[in-house]
């Protein structure tokens, strides 16, 4: 059963505790309120300000699990705080583990500060959970996919358009790498697991995947330099630095180029291609 007063108070406390700098927002000279404004939190949670305000007043409707997950992420809650939020709303907390989509506040704080760098947070199955604005400008909006297509490895073998972003000379290697990574994931997670489900789907849908899967390769790691082909900027040679959240098996990927190189010059043009707002 929903605890409306408890939910309202918890939301207010967490909103006031968050500062604009914590979520990548400018403070501004005219800010008078402590913490974030309701409209700022509502925007980060992808809901209307009126809906969020009613939850804080304890007069809103019974929020769904999906709505609670969005609020937990928008408020940068820890796993314990997320679970508490779900219980206050009368829901069972989501299972905790490597398959979860809830991003830890530490990774989010770092990503929120990378407004001048292409970056993204992905799961161990290559599902993009969040991108910086320049990350979207570099690779397109990778968070829009649903179902198995959320996984880059799955799209690699089933959606020819996915390969257009990568230099053709790397395609064969990347096919082996994705199959290798999926095989290792299944060895760690076992069956049933989301990785095993993806492998079963691909075995039925992709002849190329079946061929590389039969090689039983493991331990194939990404190349030191990624060769991308941007639709506007052309060929790019990028390094990818990785920060890991082991509790969730989430990875923060940051893309950089050697200063003075053509690729570095092209990255300076990404802000003009980034989504506004």
C-alpha positions in Angstrom: 0.0 0.0 0.0 1.3 3.4 -0.9 2.5 5.7 2.0 1.6 9.1 0.6 2.9 11.2 3.4 6.1 9.2 3.5 6.6 9.3 -0.2 5.9 13.1 -0.4 8.4 13.9 2.4 11.1 11.6 0.9 10.7 13.3 -2.5 10.9 16.7 -1.0 14.0 15.9 1.1 15.8 14.3 -1.8 15.0 17.2 -4.2 16.2 19.8 -1.7 19.4 17.9 -1.1 20.3 17.9 -4.8 22.2 21.0 -6.0 22.2 22.2 -9.6 25.9 21.3 -9.9 25.1 17.7 -9.0 23.0 17.2 -12.1 24.9 19.4 -14.6 22.6 22.5 -14.3 23.9 26.1 -14.0 23.1 27.6 -10.6 22.3 31.1 -11.8 22.5 34.3 -9.8 18.7 34.5 -9.2 18.2 31.1 -7.6 16.6 31.6 -4.2 15.4 28.0 -3.4 17.5 25.4 -1.7 18.3 22.4 -3.9 16.5 21.9 -7.2 13.2 23.4 -8.4 10.2 21.0 -8.9 10.2 21.8 -12.6 13.8 20.9 -12.9 13.3 17.5 -11.2 10.2 16.9 -13.3 12.1 17.5 -16.5 14.9 15.1 -15.4 12.2 12.5 -14.5 10.4 12.9 -17.9 7.1 13.9 -16.4 5.0 17.0 -16.1 5.7 19.5 -13.3 2.1 19.2 -12.1 2.3 15.4 -11.7 5.5 15.6 -9.8 4.2 18.5 -7.6 1.1 16.5 -6.7 3.4 13.6 -5.6 5.3 16.0 -3.3 2.0 17.3 -1.9 0.7 13.7 -1.3 -2.3 14.2 -3.5 -1.1 12.5 -6.7 -2.3 9.3 -8.3 -0.7 5.9 -7.5 2.6 6.1 -9.4 3.5 3.1 -11.6 6.8 1.1 -11.2 8.0 2.7 -14.4 7.3 6.2 -13.0 9.1 5.3 -9.8 12.2 4.1 -11.7 12.2 7.3 -13.7 12.0 9.4 -10.5 14.7 7.3 -8.8 17.0 8.0 -11.8 16.1 11.6 -12.0 16.8 12.2 -8.3 20.2 10.4 -8.6 19.1 8.0 -5.9 21.4 5.2 -4.6 20.2 1.6 -4.8 19.1 1.7 -1.2 17.2 4.9 -1.7 15.6 3.6 -4.9 14.4 0.5 -3.1 13.0 2.7 -0.3 11.2 4.9 -2.8 9.6 1.8 -4.4 8.4 0.6 -1.0 6.9 4.0 -0.1 5.0 3.9 -3.4 3.6 0.4 -2.6 5.8 -1.5 -5.1 8.3 -4.3 -4.7 11.8 -3.0 -5.5 13.3 -4.2 -8.7 15.9 -7.0 -8.5 19.4 -5.8 -7.8 22.2 -7.0 -10.0 24.1 -6.7 -13.2 20.9 -6.7 -15.4 19.5 -3.6 -13.8 19.1 -0.3 -15.6 19.4 2.0 -12.5 22.6 4.0 -12.9 24.5 4.7 -9.7 24.7 8.4 -8.6 28.5 8.4 -8.9 28.5 7.6 -12.6 25.6 10.0 -13.2 27.5 12.9 -11.5 30.5 12.3 -13.7 28.4 12.1 -16.9 26.5 15.2 -16.0 29.8 17.1 -16.0 30.9 15.9 -19.4 29.0 18.5 -21.4 32.0 19.0 -23.7 32.9 15.4 -24.3 31.1 12.5 -26.1 30.3 9.9 -23.4 27.7 7.3 -22.6 26.8 4.8 -19.9 26.2 1.2 -21.1 25.4 -2.1 -19.5 27.5 -5.2 -19.9 25.3 -6.2 -22.8 26.0 -3.0 -24.7 22.7 -1.3 -23.9 23.1 2.5 -23.8 21.3 3.9 -20.7 22.4 7.5 -20.9 24.4 9.8 -23.2 26.0 13.2 -23.0 24.7 15.7 -25.6 27.9 15.3 -27.6 27.6 11.5 -27.3 24.2 11.8 -29.1 25.9 14.0 -31.7 28.6 11.4 -32.2 26.6 8.2 -32.5 22.9 9.3 -32.6 20.4 8.6 -29.8 21.2 5.0 -28.8 18.7 5.1 -25.9 15.7 5.0 -28.2 15.9 1.2 -28.8 13.6 -1.3 -27.1 13.7 -5.0 -26.6 16.7 -7.0 -27.8 17.6 -4.1 -30.1 18.8 -2.2 -27.0 22.0 -4.3 -27.2 24.6 -3.1 -29.7 25.8 -6.6 -30.2 22.3 -7.7 -31.2 21.9 -4.8 -33.6 25.3 -5.5 -35.1 24.0 -8.8 -36.4 20.4 -7.9 -37.2 20.4 -4.2 -38.3 22.8 -3.4 -41.3 22.4 0.4 -40.5 24.3 -0.2 -37.2 27.5 -1.0 -39.0 27.5 2.2 -41.0 29.1 4.0 -38.0 32.1 1.7 -38.0 34.9 1.5 -40.5 34.4 -1.5 -42.8 37.9 -2.9 -42.2 37.0 -3.4 -38.5 33.7 -5.2 -39.1 35.0 -8.8 -39.1 36.9 -8.1 -35.8 33.9 -6.5 -34.2 31.7 -9.5 -35.1 34.2 -11.8 -33.3 34.4 -9.4 -30.4 30.7 -9.2 -29.8 30.3 -13.0 -30.0 33.2 -13.5 -27.7 31.8 -11.0 -25.1 28.4 -12.6 -25.2 29.9 -16.1 -24.7 31.8 -14.8 -21.6 28.7 -13.1 -20.3 26.8 -16.4 -20.4 29.6 -18.2 -18.7 29.4 -15.7 -15.8 25.6 -15.2 -15.6 24.6 -18.7 -16.6 21.1 -19.7 -17.9 18.5 -18.4 -17.8 20.0 -14.9 -18.3 19.5 -11.9 -20.6 22.8 -12.7 -22.4 21.7 -16.3 -23.0 18.4 -15.0 -24.4 20.2 -12.7 -26.8 22.5 -15.5 -28.0 19.5 -17.8 -28.6 17.8 -15.1 -30.7 20.9 -14.4 -32.7 21.5 -18.1 -33.4 18.1 -18.2 -35.0 18.3 -14.9 -36.9 21.9 -14.4 -38.1 24.0 -16.8 -40.2 27.1 -14.7 -39.5 26.5 -14.9 -35.8 26.2 -18.7 -36.0 29.5 -18.8 -37.8 31.5 -16.7 -35.3 29.7 -18.4 -32.4 31.0 -21.8 -33.5 34.5 -20.6 -33.1 34.1 -20.6 -29.3 36.4 -17.5 -29.0 36.7 -15.7 -25.7 38.9 -12.9 -24.5 38.7 -10.6 -27.5 38.9 -7.1 -26.3 38.1 -3.8 -28.0 40.8 -2.2 -30.2 42.8 0.6 -28.7 41.6 3.0 -31.4 38.0 3.0 -32.6 37.5 3.8 -36.2 34.1 5.5 -36.6 32.5 7.0 -39.7 30.4 10.0 -38.8 27.7 10.9 -41.4 28.7 14.6 -41.3 32.3 14.6 -40.0 33.7 11.6 -41.9 36.3 9.1 -40.6 37.3 9.5 -36.9 40.0 7.8 -34.9 39.0 7.8 -31.2 40.3 6.4 -28.0 37.7 5.1 -25.5 38.4 5.5 -21.7 36.2 3.4 -19.5 35.1 3.8 -15.9 33.3 0.8 -14.3 30.6 0.6 -11.7 31.1 -3.1 -10.6 28.0 -3.2 -8.4 25.8 -2.8 -11.5 28.3 -3.8 -14.3 27.7 -0.4 -15.9 30.4 1.3 -18.0 31.0 5.0 -18.5 32.6 5.3 -21.9 34.4 8.6 -22.8 35.6 9.2 -26.4 38.6 11.4 -27.0 41.0 12.1 -29.8 44.7 13.0 -30.0 45.1 16.8 -29.8 46.1 18.3 -33.1 44.8 15.4 -35.1 42.1 15.7 -37.7 39.8 13.7 -35.5 40.3 16.1 -32.6 39.5 19.0 -34.9 36.3 17.2 -36.0 35.2 16.6 -32.4 35.3 20.4 -31.9 32.4 20.6 -34.4 30.2 18.2 -32.5 28.5 20.9 -30.4 26.9 22.3 -33.6 25.4 18.9 -34.2 24.3 18.2 -30.6 20.5 18.1 -29.7 19.3 21.4 -28.2 17.4 21.6 -24.9 
